[in-house]
Amino acid sequence: MPKGVAKMNAQQSSLCVNGVDTAVLGKTVGAIKEDPGLGACKFRVHNTWAGSTRNSSSVLDFYGAKQEMKHTRTFVMNADEPPMLAGQDAGANPVEYLLHALASCMTTSMVAHAAVRGIRIEELSSELEGDIDLRGFLGLSAGVPKGFTNIRVTFAVKCAAEDMKKLRSLAEFSPVYSTLTSGTKVDFDIVAK
Amino acid sequence: MPKGVAKMNAQQSSLCVNGVDTAVLGKTVGAIKEDPGLGACKFRVHNTWAGSTRNSSSVLDFYGAKQEMKHTRTFVMNADEPPMLAGQDAGANPVEYLLHALASCMTTSMVAHAAVRGIRIEELSSELEGDIDLRGFLGLSAGVPKGFTNIRVTFAVKCAAEDMKKLRSLAEFSPVYSTLTSGTKVDFDIVAK
């Protein structure tokens, strides 16, 4: 475990497992059980094209617990493509951001669900690799999918041996994992500026 | 159009449309047409848990054009959750990264495919919003999906009026759009560290 994490865990109360305050999570669960409408969330980004293959998203507000909420600050995410894909490598590319979304969501889902079950995780990292055939994106072959055909994830975890087998089902709580494996509806409009 | 974009476009050759060097794209298309195996790409991230709901991905290498390739530098992406979700807001959360991946991919797909068709785009921005019901993630209701049930995207574009209606099918070339709307296979293993 990184030193900072160990220190944080040590400083926190007994309700804190894996650095997650299970009292906060428990309160959220209790409130949503009582009023299911509190579970509805809307997450948002605003994206601006910056020329060529560069663009930037900002994230500030979201909707949750029946109210408009704000992050403590605006987060900015820059995307570009490598020279091979006609870009200038000013940022990770969109499909790499998708893999990050998956890695981070499965990690947080595993850690938080482990916490509420009293499963202590000491270290956790992951390697992800996904396959895309450019013939799809470039429109060279109608039979070739445009997106990822397969994503492989390997998590390396340090925890008690008897807890290892419990982690798999906890990772599957991940909203991004669920979105990617089940697919989702994406509606889009294009309007004049 | 931002001043920098206008300047860049003005400085570039006549093969450059929307800041995209269509000669580079044309070369890629030609090479893959000749040898379809060149289209196979593998994109990767490495993620490390940093305690609580914080984790960080790094991106450096990828596989494309039948060889291992490297970005010009390592890109780092930090994720966290807002206090409402037991985090400390040290970064955008995983589902917001997913929305950014979608926004950036649809934007780049539209811009690049417009470029090779000679469609000039002057300005382009987008607003995305996606719905998630926390009851799914929290395991409170088996019937509630864990992931996004619907994502709405609105693109605002400045371009010639007669080109507006051509953009919709270009955005649909996006690999992330395709992955999200069709779903993909995600295989994962959990091994001891």
Boltz contact constraints between the chains, C-beta under 6 A:
constraints:
  - contact:
      token1: [A, 5]
      token2: [B, 51]
      max_distance: 6.0
  - contact:
      token1: [A, 8]
      token2: [B, 51]
      max_distance: 6.0
  - contact:
      token1: [A, 19]
      token2: [B, 51]
      max_distance: 6.0
  - contact:
      token1: [A, 19]
      token2: [B, 52]
      max_distance: 6.0
  - contact:
      token1: [A, 20]
      token2: [B, 52]
      max_distance: 6.0
  - contact:
      token1: [A, 20]
      token2: [B, 86]
      max_distance: 6.0
  - contact:
      token1: [A, 21]
      token2: [B, 86]
      max_distance: 6.0
  - contact:
      token1: [A, 24]
      token2: [B, 86]
      max_distance: 6.0
  - contact:
      token1: [A, 25]
      token2: [B, 86]
      max_distance: 6.0
  - contact:
      token1: [A, 29]
      token2: [B, 138]
      max_distance: 6.0
  - contact:
      token1: [A, 39]
      token2: [B, 133]
      max_distance: 6.0
  - contact:
      token1: [A, 39]
      token2: [B, 134]
      max_distance: 6.0
  - contact:
      token1: [A, 39]
      token2: [B, 135]
      max_distance: 6.0
  - contact:
      token1: [A, 40]
      token2: [B, 133]
      max_distance: 6.0
  - contact:
      token1: [A, 41]
      token2: [B, 132]
      max_distance: 6.0
  - contact:
      token1: [A, 41]
      token2: [B, 134]
      max_distance: 6.0
  - contact:
      token1: [A, 42]
      token2: [B, 129]
      max_distance: 6.0
  - contact:
      token1: [A, 42]
      token2: [B, 131]
      max_distance: 6.0
  - contact:
      token1: [A, 43]
      token2: [B, 95]
      max_distance: 6.0
  - contact:
      token1: [A, 43]
      token2: [B, 96]
      max_distance: 6.0
  - contact:
      token1: [A, 43]
      token2: [B, 130]
      max_distance: 6.0
  - contact:
      token1: [A, 44]
      token2: [B, 129]
      max_distance: 6.0
  - contact:
      token1: [A, 45]
      token2: [B, 99]
      max_distance: 6.0
  - contact:
      token1: [A, 45]
      token2: [B, 100]
      max_distance: 6.0
  - contact:
      token1: [A, 45]
      token2: [B, 103]
      max_distance: 6.0
  - contact:
      token1: [A, 45]
      token2: [B, 128]
      max_distance: 6.0
  - contact:
      token1: [A, 46]
      token2: [B, 127]
      max_distance: 6.0
  - contact:
      token1: [A, 47]
      token2: [B, 103]
      max_distance: 6.0
  - contact:
      token1: [A, 47]
      token2: [B, 126]
      max_distance: 6.0
  - contact:
      token1: [A, 48]
      token2: [B, 125]
      max_distance: 6.0
  - contact:
      token1: [A, 49]
      token2: [B, 107]
      max_distance: 6.0
  - contact:
      token1: [A, 49]
      token2: [B, 124]
      max_distance: 6.0
  - contact:
      token1: [A, 51]
      token2: [B, 5]
      max_distance: 6.0
  - contact:
      token1: [A, 51]
      token2: [B, 8]
      max_distance: 6.0
  - contact:
      token1: [A, 51]
      token2: [B, 19]
      max_distance: 6.0
  - contact:
      token1: [A, 52]
      token2: [B, 19]
      max_distance: 6.0
  - contact:
      token1: [A, 52]
      token2: [B, 20]
      max_distance: 6.0
  - contact:
      token1: [A, 53]
      token2: [B, 108]
      max_distance: 6.0
  - contact:
      token1: [A, 55]
      token2: [B, 104]
      max_distance: 6.0
  - contact:
      token1: [A, 55]
      token2: [B, 107]
      max_distance: 6.0
  - contact:
      token1: [A, 57]
      token2: [B, 100]
      max_distance: 6.0
  - contact:
      token1: [A, 57]
      token2: [B, 103]
      max_distance: 6.0
  - contact:
      token1: [A, 59]
      token2: [B, 92]
      max_distance: 6.0
  - contact:
      token1: [A, 59]
      token2: [B, 96]
      max_distance: 6.0
  - contact:
      token1: [A, 64]
      token2: [B, 84]
      max_distance: 6.0
  - contact:
      token1: [A, 71]
      token2: [B, 82]
      max_distance: 6.0
  - contact:
      token1: [A, 71]
      token2: [B, 89]
      max_distance: 6.0
  - contact:
      token1: [A, 72]
      token2: [B, 89]
      max_distance: 6.0
  - contact:
      token1: [A, 75]
      token2: [B, 92]
      max_distance: 6.0
  - contact:
      token1: [A, 77]
      token2: [B, 100]
      max_distance: 6.0
  - contact:
      token1: [A, 79]
      token2: [B, 104]
      max_distance: 6.0
  - contact:
      token1: [A, 82]
      token2: [B, 71]
      max_distance: 6.0
  - contact:
      token1: [A, 84]
      token2: [B, 64]
      max_distance: 6.0
  - contact:
      token1: [A, 86]
      token2: [B, 20]
      max_distance: 6.0
  - contact:
      token1: [A, 86]
      token2: [B, 21]
      max_distance: 6.0
  - contact:
      token1: [A, 86]
      token2: [B, 24]
      max_distance: 6.0
  - contact:
      token1: [A, 86]
      token2: [B, 25]
      max_distance: 6.0
  - contact:
      token1: [A, 89]
      token2: [B, 71]
      max_distance: 6.0
  - contact:
      token1: [A, 89]
      token2: [B, 72]
      max_distance: 6.0
  - contact:
      token1: [A, 92]
      token2: [B, 59]
      max_distance: 6.0
  - contact:
      token1: [A, 92]
      token2: [B, 75]
      max_distance: 6.0
  - contact:
      token1: [A, 94]
      token2: [B, 101]
      max_distance: 6.0
  - contact:
      token1: [A, 94]
      token2: [B, 104]
      max_distance: 6.0
  - contact:
      token1: [A, 94]
      token2: [B, 105]
      max_distance: 6.0
  - contact:
      token1: [A, 94]
      token2: [B, 176]
      max_distance: 6.0
  - contact:
      token1: [A, 95]
      token2: [B, 43]
      max_distance: 6.0
  - contact:
      token1: [A, 95]
      token2: [B, 175]
      max_distance: 6.0
  - contact:
      token1: [A, 96]
      token2: [B, 43]
      max_distance: 6.0
  - contact:
      token1: [A, 96]
      token2: [B, 45]
      max_distance: 6.0
  - contact:
      token1: [A, 96]
      token2: [B, 59]
      max_distance: 6.0
  - contact:
      token1: [A, 97]
      token2: [B, 97]
      max_distance: 6.0
  - contact:
      token1: [A, 97]
      token2: [B, 100]
      max_distance: 6.0
  - contact:
      token1: [A, 97]
      token2: [B, 101]
      max_distance: 6.0
  - contact:
      token1: [A, 98]
      token2: [B, 101]
      max_distance: 6.0
  - contact:
      token1: [A, 98]
      token2: [B, 176]
      max_distance: 6.0
  - contact:
      token1: [A, 99]
      token2: [B, 45]
      max_distance: 6.0
  - contact:
      token1: [A, 100]
      token2: [B, 45]
      max_distance: 6.0
  - contact:
      token1: [A, 100]
      token2: [B, 57]
      max_distance: 6.0
  - contact:
      token1: [A, 100]
      token2: [B, 77]
      max_distance: 6.0
  - contact:
      token1: [A, 100]
      token2: [B, 97]
      max_distance: 6.0
  - contact:
      token1: [A, 101]
      token2: [B, 94]
      max_distance: 6.0
  - contact:
      token1: [A, 101]
      token2: [B, 97]
      max_distance: 6.0
  - contact:
      token1: [A, 101]
      token2: [B, 98]
      max_distance: 6.0
  - contact:
      token1: [A, 101]
      token2: [B, 101]
      max_distance: 6.0
  - contact:
      token1: [A, 103]
      token2: [B, 45]
      max_distance: 6.0
  - contact:
      token1: [A, 103]
      token2: [B, 47]
      max_distance: 6.0
  - contact:
      token1: [A, 103]
      token2: [B, 57]
      max_distance: 6.0
  - contact:
      token1: [A, 104]
      token2: [B, 55]
      max_distance: 6.0
  - contact:
      token1: [A, 104]
      token2: [B, 79]
      max_distance: 6.0
  - contact:
      token1: [A, 104]
      token2: [B, 94]
      max_distance: 6.0
  - contact:
      token1: [A, 105]
      token2: [B, 94]
      max_distance: 6.0
  - contact:
      token1: [A, 107]
      token2: [B, 49]
      max_distance: 6.0
  - contact:
      token1: [A, 107]
      token2: [B, 55]
      max_distance: 6.0
  - contact:
      token1: [A, 108]
      token2: [B, 53]
      max_distance: 6.0
  - contact:
      token1: [A, 123]
      token2: [B, 193]
      max_distance: 6.0
  - contact:
      token1: [A, 124]
      token2: [B, 49]
      max_distance: 6.0
  - contact:
      token1: [A, 125]
      token2: [B, 48]
      max_distance: 6.0
  - contact:
      token1: [A, 126]
      token2: [B, 47]
      max_distance: 6.0
  - contact:
      token1: [A, 127]
      token2: [B, 46]
      max_distance: 6.0
  - contact:
      token1: [A, 128]
      token2: [B, 45]
      max_distance: 6.0
  - contact:
      token1: [A, 129]
      token2: [B, 42]
      max_distance: 6.0
  - contact:
      token1: [A, 129]
      token2: [B, 44]
      max_distance: 6.0
  - contact:
      token1: [A, 130]
      token2: [B, 43]
      max_distance: 6.0
  - contact:
      token1: [A, 131]
      token2: [B, 42]
      max_distance: 6.0
  - contact:
      token1: [A, 132]
      token2: [B, 41]
      max_distance: 6.0
  - contact:
      token1: [A, 132]
      token2: [B, 175]
      max_distance: 6.0
  - contact:
      token1: [A, 133]
      token2: [B, 39]
      max_distance: 6.0
  - contact:
      token1: [A, 133]
      token2: [B, 40]
      max_distance: 6.0
  - contact:
      token1: [A, 134]
      token2: [B, 39]
      max_distance: 6.0
  - contact:
      token1: [A, 134]
      token2: [B, 41]
      max_distance: 6.0
  - contact:
      token1: [A, 135]
      token2: [B, 39]
      max_distance: 6.0
  - contact:
      token1: [A, 137]
      token2: [B, 173]
      max_distance: 6.0
  - contact:
      token1: [A, 137]
      token2: [B, 175]
      max_distance: 6.0
  - contact:
      token1: [A, 138]
      token2: [B, 29]
      max_distance: 6.0
  - contact:
      token1: [A, 146]
      token2: [B, 175]
      max_distance: 6.0
  - contact:
      token1: [A, 146]
      token2: [B, 178]
      max_distance: 6.0
  - contact:
      token1: [A, 147]
      token2: [B, 175]
      max_distance: 6.0
  - contact:
      token1: [A, 147]
      token2: [B, 178]
      max_distance: 6.0
  - contact:
      token1: [A, 147]
      token2: [B, 179]
      max_distance: 6.0
  - contact:
      token1: [A, 148]
      token2: [B, 179]
      max_distance: 6.0
  - contact:
      token1: [A, 148]
      token2: [B, 184]
      max_distance: 6.0
  - contact:
      token1: [A, 150]
      token2: [B, 185]
      max_distance: 6.0
  - contact:
      token1: [A, 151]
      token2: [B, 186]
      max_distance: 6.0
  - contact:
      token1: [A, 152]
      token2: [B, 187]
      max_distance: 6.0
  - contact:
      token1: [A, 153]
      token2: [B, 188]
      max_distance: 6.0
  - contact:
      token1: [A, 154]
      token2: [B, 189]
      max_distance: 6.0
  - contact:
      token1: [A, 155]
      token2: [B, 190]
      max_distance: 6.0
  - contact:
      token1: [A, 156]
      token2: [B, 191]
      max_distance: 6.0
  - contact:
      token1: [A, 156]
      token2: [B, 193]
      max_distance: 6.0
  - contact:
      token1: [A, 157]
      token2: [B, 190]
      max_distance: 6.0
  - contact:
      token1: [A, 157]
      token2: [B, 193]
      max_distance: 6.0
  - contact:
      token1: [A, 158]
      token2: [B, 193]
      max_distance: 6.0
  - contact:
      token1: [A, 167]
      token2: [B, 190]
      max_distance: 6.0
  - contact:
      token1: [A, 168]
      token2: [B, 190]
      max_distance: 6.0
  - contact:
      token1: [A, 173]
      token2: [B, 137]
      max_distance: 6.0
  - contact:
      token1: [A, 175]
      token2: [B, 95]
      max_distance: 6.0
  - contact:
      token1: [A, 175]
      token2: [B, 132]
      max_distance: 6.0
  - contact:
      token1: [A, 175]
      token2: [B, 137]
      max_distance: 6.0
  - contact:
      token1: [A, 175]
      token2: [B, 146]
      max_distance: 6.0
  - contact:
      token1: [A, 175]
      token2: [B, 147]
      max_distance: 6.0
  - contact:
      token1: [A, 176]
      token2: [B, 94]
      max_distance: 6.0
  - contact:
      token1: [A, 176]
      token2: [B, 98]
      max_distance: 6.0
  - contact:
      token1: [A, 178]
      token2: [B, 146]
      max_distance: 6.0
  - contact:
      token1: [A, 178]
      token2: [B, 147]
      max_distance: 6.0
  - contact:
      token1: [A, 179]
      token2: [B, 147]
      max_distance: 6.0
  - contact:
      token1: [A, 179]
      token2: [B, 148]
      max_distance: 6.0
  - contact:
      token1: [A, 180]
      token2: [B, 184]
      max_distance: 6.0
  - contact:
      token1: [A, 180]
      token2: [B, 186]
      max_distance: 6.0
  - contact:
      token1: [A, 181]
      token2: [B, 183]
      max_distance: 6.0
  - contact:
      token1: [A, 181]
      token2: [B, 186]
      max_distance: 6.0
  - contact:
      token1: [A, 182]
      token2: [B, 183]
      max_distance: 6.0
  - contact:
      token1: [A, 183]
      token2: [B, 181]
      max_distance: 6.0
  - contact:
      token1: [A, 183]
      token2: [B, 182]
      max_distance: 6.0
  - contact:
      token1: [A, 183]
      token2: [B, 183]
      max_distance: 6.0
  - contact:
      token1: [A, 184]
      token2: [B, 148]
      max_distance: 6.0
  - contact:
      token1: [A, 184]
      token2: [B, 180]
      max_distance: 6.0
  - contact:
      token1: [A, 185]
      token2: [B, 150]
      max_distance: 6.0
  - contact:
      token1: [A, 186]
      token2: [B, 151]
      max_distance: 6.0
  - contact:
      token1: [A, 186]
      token2: [B, 180]
      max_distance: 6.0
  - contact:
      token1: [A, 186]
      token2: [B, 181]
      max_distance: 6.0
  - contact:
      token1: [A, 187]
      token2: [B, 152]
      max_distance: 6.0
  - contact:
      token1: [A, 188]
      token2: [B, 153]
      max_distance: 6.0
  - contact:
      token1: [A, 189]
      token2: [B, 154]
      max_distance: 6.0
  - contact:
      token1: [A, 190]
      token2: [B, 155]
      max_distance: 6.0
  - contact:
      token1: [A, 190]
      token2: [B, 157]
      max_distance: 6.0
  - contact:
      token1: [A, 190]
      token2: [B, 167]
      max_distance: 6.0
  - contact:
      token1: [A, 190]
      token2: [B, 168]
      max_distance: 6.0
  - contact:
      token1: [A, 191]
      token2: [B, 156]
      max_distance: 6.0
  - contact:
      token1: [A, 193]
      token2: [B, 123]
      max_distance: 6.0
  - contact:
      token1: [A, 193]
      token2: [B, 156]
      max_distance: 6.0
  - contact:
      token1: [A, 193]
      token2: [B, 157]
      max_distance: 6.0
  - contact:
      token1: [A, 193]
      token2: [B, 158]
      max_distance: 6.0
